[in-house]
Amino acid sequence: MKYLIVGLGNPGNEYKHTRHNIGFDIADALAAQHGAMFSVQKLAEVANYAFKGRQVCLIKPITFMNLSGKALRYWMQEMQVPLANVLVLVDDLAIDFGKIRIKPSGSDAGHNGLKNICECLQTKDYPRLRFGIGSNFHKGKQVEYVLGNWTPNEAAELPLLIDTAVKACDSFVFKGLALTMNEFSKK
């Protein structure tokens, strides 16, 4: 079986380790855990690894967040991965910091990366892991907040939270969506 895990974020040092790039950070941790190395390929940084008899293609689109769907669609077709075996890793303002929600489908909730994925795939029905970044910003400051750095307290908690997200990704690949939702969406 083949799986595609897509960490969303923006390429470039100015976006590195910002709230909006949590998908990249989770992807990096997942690759490190499985000894996989990223290389720049078509539309994405790509790492491949095997996990419990399954082939996993892990990508970080280099198309910028707003065009993430183009890279996802390309690698899904290139690797011949069914949509049910795709997992998108994304930040979410509507979820408290550090909480994880895994869903089989849903709206883009105003997230430009998810909006582009929905447009490119012509469906909202694809699994996603939403990592809560909270909404602790003043009115009119959403963009600065999302593209901003974590607070020192948040940064201190991130390694454990990212580790939980990595475990959720492994669970998705090995146990499937339903069991993973039951186990990790409560944490």
N, C-alpha and C positions, 0 to 999 in steps of 0.2 A: 504494500500500500504506500501511496505517496501523499505527502502533506506539504502545504505551503503556509508558512507563518510570515506575516507581513508587519514589520514594525514601522509605524508612521512617525515622521519627523521631517525636519528640514536639513539639507546638507549645509556644511559650512561651520567654521569655528564660532561664529557669533551666535549660533543657535544651540551649540553643544551643551547638553545637560540642562536645558531649560525645561519648563513644565511641558511645553508643546512637543518636546522630543523624548518624552518618556517611552514611547514605542521603540525608538532607536536604542535607548538605554536597556530596556528589557531584552531586545534582540541581541545586543552586545553581551549581556550576561548569559543568555541562553547559548550563544555560540561558544563563549568561554567555557561553560560547563561541559559542553560536548566536544571540546577540542577542535572546533571548526574555525576556519579563518575566512574572513570576508575578502572578496576580490571584486573590483569594479568590472561589471559586465554591462549588458544592454539595459539601460534605464534604472539600474539598481546596483548596490553592493550585495553580493550573493555569497552565502555560505551553505554548504551541504553537509549533512551528517546522517548517520543511521542511529535509530533509537528503538531498541526492543523489536528488531525485525522490520521496522518501518523506515522509509526514506523521507527525510525532511529537507526541504529547500527553505532557507531563511533569507528574507530579503529586506533591505532598507532602501526604498526608492530614492533616487537622486534627482527626481523630477520636481522637487519641492512639494510640500503638503498638498497644495491645491490641485496637483496633477497625479496624485498617488494611484489613482485607478488605472492609469495607462500602464504603469509598471506591474501592478497586480495582475491585470488582464494578460499582459505579455507572458509573464512567468507562469501563470496558471495554464495557459495554452502550451507554452514551451515544455513544461514538465508534465503536462497532461494530468493535472490535479483536479478532481471534481470539486465543485463549489462547497460541498459539505465538509471537505477536508482542508478548507482555507480558514485561517484564523488571523484576524486583523487586531493589532495591538495599538490602542489609541488612548489619548488623554480625554478626560471628561470633566467639564466644569460643574455639571449638575450632581456630581457625586463627591461626597466628603473626601478630603485628602487621605490617600492610602487605601481606600476601599476599592474592591475589585467587583465588577459585575460582568458576568459572562452571559451572552445572549445569542440565540440562533439568528436573530434578525432585529430590525428596528429602523427607526428614522435616523436621519443624519444629525438631528438635534442641533442644527446650525453649524456643525463641524465641517469645514471645507474639504478636508481629506475624505471623510465619509461621503460627503455629497458627490465628489468626483468619482468615487468608487461605485456608488449607486448608478451614476450616469453611464459609466463605462461598462458595468455589468448588466445594466437594465434590470436591476432587482435590488431590493433592500434585504433579501434573504441570504445573508452570509454571516457566519459566526464572527463575533468580535469580543475581545477582552477590553473592557473599558476601565481604565485606571483613574480613580478619582484624584483630581488636582484641587478640588474645592473652588470656592468662588469668593475668596476674601480680598475683594478689590473694590475701589470706589467707582461710582457710576461714571461711565465714559472711559474707564481705564482697563477694560477687558483685554485689549490687544497687548498692552504693556505687561499685564499680569501673566497672560498665557505665554508670551515670548520672554518672560522674565525668569530670573534664577529662583531657585527654592530658598526659603528662609533657612537660617542656620538650624532651627529645630526640625524642619522638614528634611533637610539634607542629612541630618543625623539618623533619621528613621528610614531613609530611602533604601539602604542596602538590604535590610530585612524585608521590606515591602517588595522590592524588585525580586528577591529570592522567592517570595510567595508567588509572584506572577510567573516566574520561570517554572515553578512546580506546577502551576495551572496549565502552562503550555505543554509540559510533558504529559500531564494527565489527559489533556485534549487529544494528543497523539496516541496515547496508549489505551485510555479508557473510554474515549468518546465524549461528545458534547454534553449529553444528559448528566452523566455521573460527575463530570467536571463542574457543570453549573451547580449541582447540588452541593458539592464539596467546597467550592471556592467563592461562590457568590455571597456566602454568609459571612466571610471573614472581613 
